[in-house]
Amino acid sequence: MFELIKRIKFALGKEIVKLVFWAEPAILEENNRRTIAQIKYCGKAVRLNGRIAIVQPQKLEIHDNVHIGDNAYIDARGGIVIDENTHISRNFVVHSANHRYEGDYLPYDETYEFKPITIERNVWIGTNVVVVPGVSIGEGAIIGAGAVVTQDVPSFAVFGNQPGRVIKFRDQTHYRCLDNAKAYSGAKGKPI
């Protein structure tokens, strides 16, 4: 009898796991649709893949053909603009607001400083990147995996390492040729 109960529990457990994994993508897609509906401006062919958390989506602008990978955390309280043809990989964290550490309490007080963030067009942001308040990332820049962006990144820069720094610049002639030809690639993701 004990063996029979054990087999039933095991079989039911497998089916419950299948049900959860089958339902999760549909739940995430629905949550992302609701999130997109609250965004200040959302262009065409925007893809949010997986779990995305957005604080104050009313202060976020996402332009055409933007892909944001799984497990992104976007704090848009200070305002964030993500321009067209930008690819953001998984585990992206961006804050446009921060506690005031020179306020009336330690380690920080309950007030915030809000600083807008701009990510220009055709930017590629690697996995596990953190962007702090007030930063601008220029057109065509590439941000390497694991970078912490604490300063403005010039257009066409390849930015990475720890601490983050400009490593080199992209070939602007080649870049302009591709841009003029509208040769944009997209991530494999279903538009919402």
C-alpha positions as CSV (number, residue, x, y, z in Angstrom):
1,M,0.0,0.0,0.0
2,F,2.8,2.4,0.9
3,E,4.5,1.8,-2.4
4,L,1.3,2.5,-4.3
5,I,0.8,5.8,-2.5
6,K,4.4,6.7,-3.2
7,R,4.0,6.0,-7.0
8,I,0.8,8.1,-7.1
9,K,2.5,11.0,-5.4
10,F,5.4,10.8,-7.8
11,A,3.2,10.6,-10.8
12,L,1.0,13.5,-9.7
13,G,4.1,15.6,-8.8
14,K,5.5,15.1,-12.4
15,E,2.1,16.3,-13.8
16,I,2.0,19.3,-11.6
17,V,5.5,20.3,-12.6
18,K,4.6,19.9,-16.3
19,L,1.5,22.1,-15.7
20,V,3.6,24.8,-14.0
21,F,6.2,24.9,-16.7
22,W,3.5,24.8,-19.4
23,A,1.6,27.7,-17.8
24,E,4.5,29.9,-16.8
25,P,5.3,31.3,-20.3
26,A,1.6,32.3,-20.8
27,I,1.5,33.9,-17.4
28,L,4.7,35.9,-18.1
29,E,3.5,37.0,-21.5
30,E,0.2,38.2,-20.0
31,N,2.1,40.1,-17.2
32,N,4.4,41.7,-19.9
33,R,1.4,42.8,-21.9
34,R,0.0,44.5,-18.8
35,T,3.3,46.1,-18.2
36,I,3.6,47.4,-21.8
37,A,0.1,48.9,-21.5
38,Q,1.4,51.1,-18.7
39,I,4.6,52.3,-20.4
40,K,4.7,56.0,-21.4
41,Y,5.7,55.2,-25.0
42,C,6.1,51.7,-26.5
43,G,7.1,51.4,-30.1
44,K,6.6,48.6,-32.6
45,A,8.2,45.1,-32.3
46,V,9.2,45.6,-28.7
47,R,10.0,42.2,-27.1
48,L,10.1,41.6,-23.3
49,N,11.3,38.1,-22.8
50,G,10.7,36.5,-19.4
51,R,10.4,38.2,-16.1
52,I,10.6,42.0,-16.3
53,A,10.1,44.3,-13.3
54,I,9.4,48.0,-14.0
55,V,9.1,50.6,-11.3
56,Q,6.9,53.5,-12.6
57,P,6.5,52.4,-16.2
58,Q,4.7,55.7,-16.9
59,K,8.2,57.3,-17.0
60,L,9.7,54.8,-19.4
61,E,9.9,55.2,-23.2
62,I,10.9,52.2,-25.3
63,H,11.2,52.8,-29.1
64,D,10.9,50.4,-32.1
65,N,12.6,47.0,-32.3
66,V,13.9,46.9,-28.7
67,H,14.5,43.5,-27.0
68,I,14.9,43.2,-23.2
69,G,16.0,39.8,-21.9
70,D,14.8,37.8,-18.9
71,N,15.1,39.0,-15.3
72,A,15.4,42.7,-16.0
73,Y,14.8,45.3,-13.3
74,I,14.1,48.8,-14.6
75,D,13.6,51.6,-12.1
76,A,12.2,54.4,-14.2
77,R,11.2,56.9,-11.5
78,G,13.7,59.5,-12.8
79,G,12.8,58.8,-16.5
80,I,14.4,56.4,-18.9
81,V,14.5,56.4,-22.7
82,I,15.6,53.3,-24.7
83,D,15.9,54.2,-28.3
84,E,15.3,52.0,-31.4
85,N,17.1,48.8,-32.4
86,T,18.5,48.2,-28.9
87,H,19.2,44.8,-27.6
88,I,19.5,44.3,-23.8
89,S,20.5,40.9,-22.5
90,R,19.3,39.1,-19.4
91,N,19.8,40.2,-15.8
92,F,19.9,43.9,-16.7
93,V,19.5,46.4,-13.8
94,V,19.0,50.1,-14.3
95,H,18.2,52.7,-11.7
96,S,17.2,56.3,-12.5
97,A,16.6,57.1,-8.8
98,N,18.8,56.7,-5.7
99,H,18.7,57.4,-2.0
100,R,20.3,60.5,-0.8
101,Y,23.3,59.5,1.4
102,E,24.0,63.1,2.4
103,G,20.6,63.6,3.9
104,D,19.5,63.7,7.5
105,Y,19.9,60.0,8.4
106,L,22.5,57.2,8.1
107,P,23.2,55.3,6.0
108,Y,20.7,57.3,3.8
109,D,17.5,59.2,4.3
110,E,14.0,58.6,2.9
111,T,14.3,61.1,0.0
112,Y,15.5,60.3,-3.4
113,E,17.5,61.9,-6.2
114,F,16.1,61.3,-9.6
115,K,18.3,61.4,-12.7
116,P,17.2,60.5,-16.2
117,I,18.9,57.8,-18.3
118,T,19.2,57.7,-22.1
119,I,20.1,54.7,-24.1
120,E,20.5,55.8,-27.7
121,R,19.7,53.8,-30.8
122,N,21.5,50.6,-31.9
123,V,23.0,49.8,-28.5
124,W,23.9,46.3,-27.4
125,I,24.0,45.7,-23.7
126,G,25.4,42.4,-22.5
127,T,24.3,40.1,-19.7
128,N,24.5,41.2,-16.0
129,V,24.9,44.9,-16.7
130,V,24.1,47.6,-14.1
131,V,23.4,51.2,-15.2
132,V,23.3,53.9,-12.5
133,P,21.2,57.1,-12.4
134,G,22.1,60.0,-14.8
135,V,24.0,58.0,-17.3
136,S,23.7,58.3,-21.1
137,I,24.8,55.5,-23.5
138,G,25.6,56.8,-26.9
139,E,24.5,55.6,-30.3
140,G,25.9,52.2,-31.4
141,A,27.7,51.6,-28.2
142,I,28.3,48.1,-26.9
143,I,28.3,47.4,-23.2
144,G,30.2,44.2,-22.2
145,A,28.8,41.6,-19.9
146,G,29.1,42.3,-16.2
147,A,29.9,46.0,-16.7
148,V,28.7,48.6,-14.2
149,V,28.0,51.8,-16.1
150,T,28.8,54.8,-13.8
151,Q,29.7,57.3,-16.5
152,D,28.4,58.5,-19.9
153,V,29.4,56.1,-22.7
154,P,30.3,57.8,-26.0
155,S,28.7,56.8,-29.3
156,F,30.3,53.7,-30.9
157,A,32.3,52.9,-27.8
158,V,32.9,49.3,-26.7
159,F,32.6,49.6,-22.9
160,G,33.6,46.9,-20.5
161,N,35.9,45.4,-17.9
162,Q,36.0,46.3,-14.2
163,P,35.8,49.1,-13.5
164,G,34.0,49.9,-16.8
165,R,36.0,51.9,-19.3
166,V,36.0,52.6,-23.0
167,I,38.0,49.7,-24.6
168,K,37.9,50.9,-28.2
169,F,35.5,52.4,-30.8
170,R,33.5,50.7,-33.5
171,D,34.3,51.4,-37.2
172,Q,31.9,54.3,-37.9
173,T,32.1,53.9,-41.7
174,H,30.9,50.3,-41.5
175,Y,28.3,51.2,-38.9
176,R,26.9,54.1,-41.0
177,C,26.8,51.8,-44.0
178,L,24.7,49.2,-42.1
179,D,22.5,51.9,-40.5
180,N,21.8,53.6,-43.9
181,A,20.9,50.1,-45.3
182,K,18.6,49.6,-42.3
183,A,20.4,46.3,-41.7
184,Y,19.1,45.6,-38.3
185,S,19.1,42.2,-36.6
186,G,16.5,41.2,-34.1
187,A,16.6,38.8,-31.2
188,K,14.7,35.6,-31.5
189,G,11.6,36.7,-29.6
190,K,7.9,36.9,-30.3
191,P,6.7,40.5,-30.6
192,I,4.0,41.3,-28.0
